[in-house]
Amino acid sequence: MQKTFSVFALITAVFIVAAAGQRAHYRTDGSALLPDPVITPGATVPSISAVRLCRPGYAAAARHLDGARKSMVYREYDARPRPGVCCEVDHLVSLELGGSNAIANLWPQPYTPRPGAHQKDLLEDYLHREVCAGTLPLVIAQQELRQNWVRYWRAMTNHR
């Protein structure tokens, strides 16, 4: 019952914010855009294990985003899709790292400026490999994506 109430409370909160006319605002790190931490804090699947996430096919089976949900995410950020520029509706905490399909984990991530959506995909792949190799705890990988994925992308690219 608690899980149902939490999801209901979250959806209600999103609608209240939208009804009040408040929009999400991108944060920046240099020229890179980050999601609004209030609107997109990065929801995860409760009690998910690294073992389950590391099974081939997990993310594909977990991916369930319909057009209505994507439209809601674009509206929250007052964003409009433009080929090559904006955006893909992205999971802040990737499905491969236990992120959920909840609105609280979705944002319209721009492709530009760099680092953008494609660079975040590279970071997510790297973090997934590290979690599955047992060299990085899942909770740390999730925190890195929530806090400031750009900072960790820069650290990853500087160590290669």
N, C-alpha and C positions, 0 to 999 in steps of 0.2 A: 504494500500500500504506500509506503514511504517513497518508493521510486516513482510511482504514478503521480503522487502529489508534487514531487520535485519537477518532473517534466511539465506538468500543468502549470506550476508556478513560474517556470522559466518562460514558457510560451506566453502566459499572461503578461509577464514583465515586458517582453518584447513588444507586444501589442500596445501596452500602456505607453511605452517610450515612443513608439511610432505615432500613436494617437496624439501625444503631446507636441508633435511637430519636431521633436529632436531627431537629428540625424547623426549617424556615426561620422567620426572624423578620423582620417588617416593620421597616424603619427609618422615621424620621419627619423631616419638615422642616416645622416648625410643626405644623399639624393634618393635613397631607397624609401619606399612606403611600407608602413607596418599597419596592422589593423587596430581599430579602436579597442582598448582593453576592457572597456565597460560593455560594449555591445558584443565583442568577440573575445571572450576570455580564454577560449580553448577547451571545450568540453571533451571528456574522454569516456570510453566505455567502462563502467564500473567493474572492478575485479578482473580485468583482462590480464592474461599472462603473456610473457614474452614467448613462451613455448607455443601458445596458440597463434600469436602474431607471426611467428616465423614459419608457420606451415604454408607451403605454396598454395596460392589461390585465396588466402584469407581476405585480402583487401578487395579483390574483385567481387567476392561474395558479399562483402559488407557495404559496398557502394550502392546507395539508394537515394539519389537526388532527383526529384521530379522538377518540371519546369516551374511550377508554382513556388516551390521553395527557392529556386535560383532567382526568380523574379523578386521575391521578398528580400533576398540578400542584396540585390542591386538597388532596390528602393531604400534600404537602410542606409546605404552609403551614397545615395544619390549618384550612382554610377551608371554609365551606359556602355554596353559592349561596343567596341570598335576594333576591327581586325588588326592584329599586330600590336595594339597599344593597350587596350583595356577590354577585357579582363577575363580571367577564368574564375568561376566560383570555386574557391579552394578551401580545403580543410586546414585550419591553422595547425592543429596537431594532426598529422597525416593518419589515414586509416591504418597504414602499415605500422604505426607506432601507437595504436590504440585510440586514435581520435574517433569521435562519433559524428554522425550525420546531423546532429542537433544544430539549430540556428546559431547557438552560442559558439560553435566551432567553425563557422563558415564566413567567408569574406570575399569580396571581389578583388582578387589579387592582380594588379597590373603586370604586364610583361615588361614595360619600361616605366621609369628608368631602371637601369641595372644596379644592383641585383634585383631581379623581379621573379616572376613565377617559374621560369625555367631554372634559374639558379637555386631557388628554394627546393625544387624537385631533386636536384643533385645532392643538396644537404640531407633531405629526407632519405634518399637512398643510402647515403653514407651512414647516417644514424641508425637506420634499420640494420645494415650489415654489422655495425658495432654491437647493437643490442643482441642480435642473433648469434654473434661470436662470443657473447658473454663478457665483453670488455667494457660495456657501458650499461648501467642500470636503466631500465625502461623509464622509471620516474624522472631520471635526470634528462634523458632525451626529450621527454614531454615538456619538462620545465624550460629547456633551451628553446624549443619552438614557441612556447607561450611568451616568454620574457622578451626575447629580441632575436628572432631567427637570423637576422642580418649579421649581428655580431658573431654568431657561431659559424655562419657561412664564410665570413672573412677569415676567421681562425682556421677553418678547414682548408681554405684555399692557400693560406700562408704556410701550412705544414706539408703541402704536397711537393 
